Amino acid sequence: IKEINVAQEQTTIAQSHLKIINAVSAVKRGGTGIITIQGKPNTAYNIKTYYKLGNKMISVSQWRTTDRTGVATFNWIVSMDSIAGTYAATISGGDEILNTKHTVIP
């Protein structure tokens, strides 16, 4: 019985690491960006990112709650006025943080 408990604990630890399991993060203006994460089940996650519009940096924040398997998808439409470039994005929740990026293609 002890060995089973240890195996279950190790499985739980392995599943708690926040990671990206699918991404369309290089997107043309007018297109849709998508980042799907694997995190903790039934947990709220936030993505915070920026993009440039004219000479201003615009901050964007979006919340999603993972399903019972720990999966959630963030999606966004890239403005036709966004300035091309690569921008940082931070996904956080469940006491974990993941830094990534997204790119606006001209």
C-alpha positions as a Markdown table, in Angstrom:
| # | Residue | x | y | z |
|---|---|---|---|---|
| 1 | Ile | 0.0 | 0.0 | 0.0 |
| 2 | Lys | 2.9 | 2.4 | 0.8 |
| 3 | Glu | 4.4 | 1.9 | -2.7 |
| 4 | Ile | 1.1 | 2.8 | -4.3 |
| 5 | Asn | 0.8 | 6.0 | -2.3 |
| 6 | Val | 4.3 | 7.1 | -3.3 |
| 7 | Ala | 3.5 | 6.4 | -6.9 |
| 8 | Gln | 0.3 | 8.4 | -6.7 |
| 9 | Glu | 2.1 | 11.3 | -5.0 |
| 10 | Gln | 4.8 | 11.4 | -7.8 |
| 11 | Thr | 2.1 | 11.4 | -10.4 |
| 12 | Thr | 0.4 | 14.3 | -8.8 |
| 13 | Ile | 3.6 | 16.3 | -8.6 |
| 14 | Ala | 4.4 | 15.5 | -12.3 |
| 15 | Gln | 0.9 | 16.7 | -13.3 |
| 16 | Ser | 1.2 | 20.0 | -11.5 |
| 17 | His | 3.8 | 21.6 | -13.8 |
| 18 | Leu | 2.3 | 24.3 | -15.9 |
| 19 | Lys | 3.2 | 23.9 | -19.5 |
| 20 | Ile | 2.0 | 24.9 | -23.0 |
| 21 | Ile | 0.6 | 21.9 | -24.9 |
| 22 | Asn | -0.5 | 23.8 | -28.1 |
| 23 | Ala | 0.2 | 27.2 | -29.4 |
| 24 | Val | -0.4 | 29.4 | -32.5 |
| 25 | Ser | 1.6 | 32.3 | -31.1 |
| 26 | Ala | 3.0 | 33.8 | -34.3 |
| 27 | Val | 0.0 | 35.5 | -35.9 |
| 28 | Lys | -0.7 | 37.9 | -38.8 |
| 29 | Arg | -2.8 | 41.0 | -38.1 |
| 30 | Gly | -6.4 | 40.0 | -38.2 |
| 31 | Gly | -5.6 | 36.4 | -37.3 |
| 32 | Thr | -6.3 | 34.5 | -34.1 |
| 33 | Gly | -3.7 | 33.6 | -31.5 |
| 34 | Ile | -4.1 | 30.5 | -29.4 |
| 35 | Ile | -2.3 | 29.1 | -26.4 |
| 36 | Thr | -3.5 | 25.9 | -24.7 |
| 37 | Ile | -2.1 | 25.1 | -21.3 |
| 38 | Gln | -1.8 | 22.1 | -19.1 |
| 39 | Gly | -2.0 | 23.0 | -15.4 |
| 40 | Lys | -3.8 | 22.0 | -12.3 |
| 41 | Pro | -7.4 | 20.8 | -12.7 |
| 42 | Asn | -10.3 | 23.2 | -12.0 |
| 43 | Thr | -7.9 | 26.1 | -11.4 |
| 44 | Ala | -8.0 | 29.7 | -12.6 |
| 45 | Tyr | -5.1 | 30.8 | -14.8 |
| 46 | Asn | -4.3 | 34.3 | -16.1 |
| 47 | Ile | -2.4 | 35.4 | -19.1 |
| 48 | Lys | -1.0 | 38.9 | -19.2 |
| 49 | Thr | 0.7 | 40.2 | -22.3 |
| 50 | Tyr | 1.3 | 43.4 | -24.2 |
| 51 | Tyr | 1.2 | 44.6 | -27.8 |
| 52 | Lys | 2.1 | 47.9 | -29.4 |
| 53 | Leu | -0.6 | 50.1 | -31.0 |
| 54 | Gly | 0.9 | 53.2 | -32.6 |
| 55 | Asn | 3.4 | 54.5 | -30.0 |
| 56 | Lys | 1.5 | 53.0 | -27.0 |
| 57 | Met | 2.0 | 49.7 | -25.2 |
| 58 | Ile | -1.3 | 48.1 | -24.5 |
| 59 | Ser | -1.7 | 45.6 | -21.6 |
| 60 | Val | -4.0 | 42.7 | -22.0 |
| 61 | Ser | -5.2 | 40.3 | -19.3 |
| 62 | Gln | -7.4 | 37.2 | -19.7 |
| 63 | Trp | -8.6 | 34.6 | -17.3 |
| 64 | Arg | -9.5 | 30.9 | -17.9 |
| 65 | Thr | -10.3 | 28.1 | -15.6 |
| 66 | Thr | -8.9 | 24.7 | -16.4 |
| 67 | Asp | -11.2 | 21.7 | -16.8 |
| 68 | Arg | -11.0 | 18.5 | -14.8 |
| 69 | Thr | -8.0 | 17.4 | -16.8 |
| 70 | Gly | -6.2 | 20.7 | -16.2 |
| 71 | Val | -6.5 | 22.0 | -19.7 |
| 72 | Ala | -7.5 | 25.6 | -20.7 |
| 73 | Thr | -7.2 | 27.6 | -23.9 |
| 74 | Phe | -6.5 | 31.4 | -24.2 |
| 75 | Asn | -7.4 | 32.9 | -27.6 |
| 76 | Trp | -7.3 | 36.4 | -29.0 |
| 77 | Ile | -7.7 | 38.3 | -32.3 |
| 78 | Val | -4.7 | 40.3 | -33.4 |
| 79 | Ser | -5.7 | 43.9 | -34.2 |
| 80 | Met | -5.1 | 45.1 | -37.8 |
| 81 | Asp | -3.4 | 48.1 | -36.2 |
| 82 | Ser | -1.0 | 46.1 | -34.0 |
| 83 | Ile | 2.7 | 46.8 | -34.6 |
| 84 | Ala | 4.7 | 43.8 | -35.7 |
| 85 | Gly | 7.1 | 42.4 | -33.2 |
| 86 | Thr | 7.6 | 39.8 | -30.4 |
| 87 | Tyr | 6.0 | 40.5 | -27.0 |
| 88 | Ala | 6.4 | 38.8 | -23.6 |
| 89 | Ala | 3.4 | 37.0 | -22.1 |
| 90 | Thr | 3.1 | 35.6 | -18.5 |
| 91 | Ile | 0.7 | 32.8 | -17.6 |
| 92 | Ser | 0.1 | 32.3 | -13.9 |
| 93 | Gly | -2.2 | 30.4 | -11.6 |
| 94 | Gly | -2.1 | 27.5 | -9.2 |
| 95 | Asp | 1.0 | 28.9 | -7.6 |
| 96 | Glu | 2.9 | 28.6 | -10.9 |
| 97 | Ile | 4.3 | 31.0 | -13.4 |
| 98 | Leu | 5.2 | 30.4 | -17.0 |
| 99 | Asn | 6.9 | 33.0 | -19.2 |
| 100 | Thr | 6.4 | 32.8 | -22.9 |
| 101 | Lys | 6.0 | 35.1 | -25.9 |
| 102 | His | 3.8 | 35.8 | -28.9 |
| 103 | Thr | 4.6 | 37.4 | -32.2 |
| 104 | Val | 2.6 | 39.7 | -34.4 |
| 105 | Ile | 3.7 | 39.1 | -38.1 |
| 106 | Pro | 3.4 | 41.9 | -40.6 |
